Amino acid sequence: MAFQFLCPQGHLLQGESSQAGQQCKCPYCQTEFLVPSPTGAAPEATPGPASAAQQQPAPPVREQPSGGGFPGTQADSAGAGAPSAGEVPQFGSVTAEQQSLLHIPCPKGHILETPHDMLGQDAMCPFCQTQFRLRLEASIEHRKERDDNRNRREQKLGKAWLNWAIVIGVLVALAVILMIALAAAR
């Protein structure tokens, strides 16, 4: 499904929802960035701390100059490769690897969608311009998986303790019954 979004400099672009997270270059200002998800297409819809979202106003939509190429777009009738005034650029197809995205918060709390192949690289948040390293350990998915594993281990350990307590309780009850039976037999 096609949706529209703004580049970090405020130029209106268009892409398919399957292309979310794909790295691209704006045909107007040549800024490289990741295609946002359709739900987070506008910067004000990006999840993050309320204070950070309120501090960052939406970038203004700027005049769209002609010129420059855009990966996966078809050249206009003039052959320049830039979209015409009323046309919004389309992106090329996305591989399955690019569809699995990680959500990594910047130091100020803005959530960025990042493909796996960009891990270990330095990145700049398009909202607050803070530069930081993209690490798997910082991703929301990794933290959730780590917490799930910790919870599973705790549940397993809790069940083991419960099982041992039941076994010990049964053995104590049998020992008491055996002692009562031996005392009654004498």
N, C-alpha and C positions, 0 to 999 in steps of 0.2 A: 504494500500500500504506500503510495507516495505521500510525503509530508514535507513541509517547508520548515527551514530553520535559519538561524543567523550564524555567519562566521564570527570569530572573535572580534572582528573589526566592524560588524554590523551589516554586512552585505547579505541580502536575502538569497538563499540557495534552496534547492529541492533535491531530495533523495528518496530511496525506497527504505522501508522499515528494516529490511533484511541487511541493509548496508550500515546499520548502526555500529559504531566502533571502528570503521574503516578509516585509515589515515588518508587525508586528501589535501589538496591545495586550492584555495579560493582563486577563481579565475580573475577576480577583480583586484585584490590586494596581494596575492601570492602568499598569504599566510597559511602555514601548514597547521592542521588540527584534526581531531577525530570527529566523525559524523556523530552527533548526539542521537540518543534513542528518541523515537517519536513522542514518548511521554515527557521526555526532558528536552524537547526541541528548543524551547525558549529558556534563557538563562534563569528567569525568575521561577521556573518550574523545577529547577534542579534541587534534589533533596540535600539537606545539610542543616547546620545549626541555624536557628531562626535569626540570631543576631547577625551572622555572616550574610545570610540571604537578604536581610533588610539593609545592610550597609552597601551592597553592590547593586547599583541601579542597572537596568537593562541597557545594553549598548544601543545608541541611536542607529536607525537605519540610514545609511549614507547613500549618496548618489552612486550609482553603479557605472563606473567607467568601462569602456570597452578595452579589449586586449587581454593577453595571457591565455594559457591553456589550462584545461581542467581535466584530470585523469578520467577517462571513460566517457567523455562527452563527445557528441558528434559535432563536427565543424558546421558552422552556419553557411549560408549560401555564398558568402564572401570568402569562405575558406580560412578565416583567421583563427578559428578554433574557440573564439570567445562567444558566449551567448549574446543574442540580440537583446534590445532594450526590454521587450516584454517577455522574454524567455527565461526560465529558471533552469540552471544546469542540472543534468541527471548524472548519476554515478554508474560505473560499470558493475559487473556481478561481484558477489562476495563469496569467498570460500567458506567451508564449514569451520575451519580453524578460526577465521576472523569473526564468526558468529558467536563463539564462546568468549564472552567478555568478562573481565574482572572489574570490580567497582572499587577504586582506590581513592580514599579521601586525601585531599591536599592538607598541608599543615594548618590551614585556616578552616577546614571542614567541608569544602566543596567536594562533591563526589564526582570523580572522573571515570568514564568507561574506558577501559584499556584492554587491547588484545594481548594475549599471552606473549607474542613475539616482541613486545616492547618492554618487557620486564628487564630490570637492570639498567635501563637508560634514564638519563635525566629528562625531566619534563617540566613544562611551565603551565600552571593553572590558567586557563583562558579567562577566568573570572577575576582573580586577584593578582595575577602575574607573579605568583610565588614559584620559585624553581625548587624542585625536589626530585629525589630518585624514586622510580617506580619499583616497588618491592612486593613480592608475593606475600610476605608476612604482613604487610600493611593492608592487604585487600580484605574487603568485607567477607568475601566467600571463604578465604583461608581462615579468618578468625571464627566464622560460623562453624566450619568443619572442625577446627581445633576444639571449640567449645562442645560440639556434639560428641567428639571422641572422648573428651574429659568426662562428660555426663555419662556416656556409655560405660567407661571404666569405673566410675563411682557407683553406678547401678549394679554392675557386675560384682564389685567388691561388697556392696551392701547385701546382695543376694547370697554371696558366699558366707558372710558373717551370720546371716539369718539361718542358713542351712546348718552351719556348725552349732549354733545355739539350739536349734531343734534337736539335733543328734545328741548333744550333751544333755539336754532336758530329758529326752527319752531314756538315755543311759542312767541318769540319776533316778528317774522314776522306777525303772526296772530294778536298780540296786536296792531302793527302799522296799519295794514289793518282795524282793528276794530275802532281805533281812527280816521282814515281818513274817514271812513264811517259815524261815529257819527258827525264829524265836518261838513261833507257835508250835513247831514240831517238837520242841524240847520239853 
